[in-house]
Amino acid sequence: MIELDLLGAHAPRAYSILSSLVTPRPIAWVTTLNEDGSVNAAPFSFFNVFGAEPPLVIFAPGDRDDGSPKDSARNCRRTGEFVVNLVDAALAEVMVKTSASVPYGVSETAREDLETAASSAVLVPRIAAAPAALECRVHSIQQIGENRIVLGIVHRVHVREEFFESETMRVLGEKFHPIGRMASPNWYCKTSDLFEIARPS
Ligand SMILES: Cc1cc2nc3c(=O)[nH]c(=O)nc-3n(C[C@H](O)[C@H](O)[C@H](O)COP(=O)(O)O)c2cc1C
């Protein structure tokens, strides 16, 4: 085995090593509101759900090289709201386009001609073409080094009908296939190759 010291000699490679090993990661395509009311959209794969009572999500925008927060973090702090839009293969290319660095206030949804839909519990709209979306309010934001850890509570979930069975209140895992992020910087995976293992009772 090769041993690496991410706080020492190998610190400059920490991002690349960790983000290529801890895979696949889900992708939060986060919408937030800019100061002028336009919609900011950006993907984050330092993201997951972390509990159900309360329903908790976390995503982590790293700071820019000059130490300033990314627009998503800045908007979350100001408005206290965000929406996590989930991403399937059909949306992969446009999702990546919205990761371009653009000046604050430039709306990626307008730039990429992405239709939005009104949310119920928050003012931030969701991306209409996303197969699912989580309306969130910010619980807290922690700053650890260059990372801003945005903790959010999920207030509403939207799932496209074809992926949800209302009688059993079950997401149809055999149909819902979000993409995952693989090795840094440009690799992704599909999630349609499933297998099942029953848990011991
Ligand atoms: C699939 C994908 C995942 C990403 N994940 C993260 C992440 O977890 N943290 C981060 O700081 N940047 C991440 N980025 C880069 C941001 O999307 C990019 O810096 C973006 O410009 C931030 O936008 P904002 O300033 O509007 O928030 C990711 C990019 C891609 C394509």
PDBQT file of the ligand as one rigid body, heavy atoms in Angstrom, charges set to zero:
ROOT
HETATM    1  C1  LIG A 301     -19.638  18.085 -10.718  1.00  0.00    +0.000 C 
HETATM    2  C2  LIG A 301     -19.003  19.237  -9.990  1.00  0.00    +0.000 A 
HETATM    3  C3  LIG A 301     -18.924  19.219  -8.610  1.00  0.00    +0.000 A 
HETATM    4  C4  LIG A 301     -18.334  20.281  -7.915  1.00  0.00    +0.000 A 
HETATM    5  N1  LIG A 301     -18.246  20.218  -6.555  1.00  0.00    +0.000 NA
HETATM    6  C5  LIG A 301     -17.732  21.256  -5.856  1.00  0.00    +0.000 A 
HETATM    7  C6  LIG A 301     -17.676  21.215  -4.428  1.00  0.00    +0.000 A 
HETATM    8  O1  LIG A 301     -18.124  20.260  -3.771  1.00  0.00    +0.000 OA
HETATM    9  N2  LIG A 301     -17.138  22.297  -3.792  1.00  0.00    +0.000 N 
HETATM   10  C7  LIG A 301     -16.696  23.386  -4.478  1.00  0.00    +0.000 A 
HETATM   11  O2  LIG A 301     -16.244  24.349  -3.866  1.00  0.00    +0.000 OA
HETATM   12  N3  LIG A 301     -16.738  23.457  -5.838  1.00  0.00    +0.000 NA
HETATM   13  C8  LIG A 301     -17.258  22.420  -6.537  1.00  0.00    +0.000 A 
HETATM   14  N4  LIG A 301     -17.324  22.490  -7.905  1.00  0.00    +0.000 N 
HETATM   15  C9  LIG A 301     -16.945  23.735  -8.573  1.00  0.00    +0.000 C 
HETATM   16  C10 LIG A 301     -18.072  24.785  -8.487  1.00  0.00    +0.000 C 
HETATM   17  O3  LIG A 301     -19.253  24.307  -9.128  1.00  0.00    +0.000 OA
HETATM   18  C11 LIG A 301     -17.614  26.093  -9.150  1.00  0.00    +0.000 C 
HETATM   19  O4  LIG A 301     -16.562  26.642  -8.391  1.00  0.00    +0.000 OA
HETATM   20  C12 LIG A 301     -18.728  27.117  -9.327  1.00  0.00    +0.000 C 
HETATM   21  O5  LIG A 301     -18.258  28.168 -10.141  1.00  0.00    +0.000 OA
HETATM   22  C13 LIG A 301     -19.205  27.714  -8.028  1.00  0.00    +0.000 C 
HETATM   23  O6  LIG A 301     -20.250  28.580  -8.359  1.00  0.00    +0.000 OA
HETATM   24  P1  LIG A 301     -20.795  29.756  -7.446  1.00  0.00    +0.000 P 
HETATM   25  O7  LIG A 301     -19.673  30.759  -7.253  1.00  0.00    +0.000 OA
HETATM   26  O8  LIG A 301     -21.941  30.278  -8.250  1.00  0.00    +0.000 OA
HETATM   27  O9  LIG A 301     -21.231  29.166  -6.131  1.00  0.00    +0.000 OA
HETATM   28  C14 LIG A 301     -17.837  21.411  -8.625  1.00  0.00    +0.000 A 
HETATM   29  C15 LIG A 301     -17.919  21.430 -10.035  1.00  0.00    +0.000 A 
HETATM   30  C16 LIG A 301     -18.469  20.342 -10.715  1.00  0.00    +0.000 A 
HETATM   31  C17 LIG A 301     -18.536  20.350 -12.210  1.00  0.00    +0.000 C 
ENDROOT
TORSDOF 0
